[in-house]
Amino acid sequence: MGDRMNNFEIFPNAPITEAILDIKAKLPDRVGLNIFDEFQENIKDRFGDRKTKHSFQAEFRFSPGKDETSPIVPKDKIEGYLFHSKNENKIVQARLDGFTFNKLQPYENWNKFHSEARELWELYSKIVKPISIDRIALRYINRIEIPLPFDDFNEYILTNPQIAPGLPQALSHFLMQIEIPNDEIGAIAIITQTMQKPTELQKLPLVFDIDAIKKANYTEKESDMWKDFNLLRQFKNEIFFNSITEKTKELFK
């Protein structure tokens, strides 16, 4: 991929509504939720609001000799905490299975986002001392407001749902998901698209969600992990910029 990412434009009104950097890790068995009190103490000046993060597990019991199954009440489990910044546009997730940094609008630039995520991860890692790191992900959720009316999604975005010519071409809603591998860097990207209700200003919001994921063992080589985050960013950018048209770029200027 080299330096191809340097050719991508930086828009003054980028459509990014949320950027998410995620690291999956296995923590020592002795680690419990109370260890995150120390993490909170170190970031409380920037991330003062703590909320509990729950996970839910639903199971089904199979009854011998019967065709039906009986649902079991879902189990509510606390897996960590979400620490919100004072202005609510940044969230740090410290969990028993890893770490996530969420940046909501406005998104400034990659260097700032990447640097703050790395600094917070290193603090988390120093406290919890993970025994393995095996998955990283970089996700960007874009909201592109397309002016109405328009004839074809291809005017604005080239990765889109296609309706067979013999069918009515009107579209009231869609949800599309595709997975693209990148063998060069050993990653995949999950692309999810959907549309929301038109705004009062007669614009159709198109959600273009790109989740780039790489599984690898970074336990003894965290520097490689941060290099790979840069590669995931390049991969994400290639998907985004090859999917939009010049007409779309004008919306972000």
HELIX and SHEET records of a PDB file:
HELIX    1   1 ARG A    4  ASN A    7  5                                   4    
HELIX    2   2 LEU A   33  ILE A   35  5                                   3    
HELIX    3   3 PHE A   36  ILE A   43  1                                   8    
HELIX    4   4 TRP A  110  VAL A  128  1                                  19    
HELIX    5   5 PHE A  153  GLU A  155  5                                   3    
HELIX    6   6 GLU A  222  SER A  243  1                                  22    
HELIX    7   7 GLU A  246  LEU A  251  1                                   6    
SHEET    1   A 9 ASP A  49  GLN A  57  0                                        
SHEET    2   A 9 LYS A  75  HIS A  84 -1                                        
SHEET    3   A 9 LYS A  90  ARG A  95 -1                                        
SHEET    4   A 9 GLY A  98  LEU A 104 -1                                        
SHEET    5   A 9 ILE A  16  LYS A  26 -1                                        
SHEET    6   A 9 SER A 132  PRO A 147 -1                                        
SHEET    7   A 9 LYS A 203  LYS A 215 -1                                        
SHEET    8   A 9 ALA A 187  MET A 195 -1                                        
SHEET    9   A 9 LEU A 175  ASN A 182 -1                                        
SHEET    1   B 2 PHE A  60  PHE A  62  0                                        
SHEET    2   B 2 THR A  69  PRO A  71 -1                                        
END                                                                             
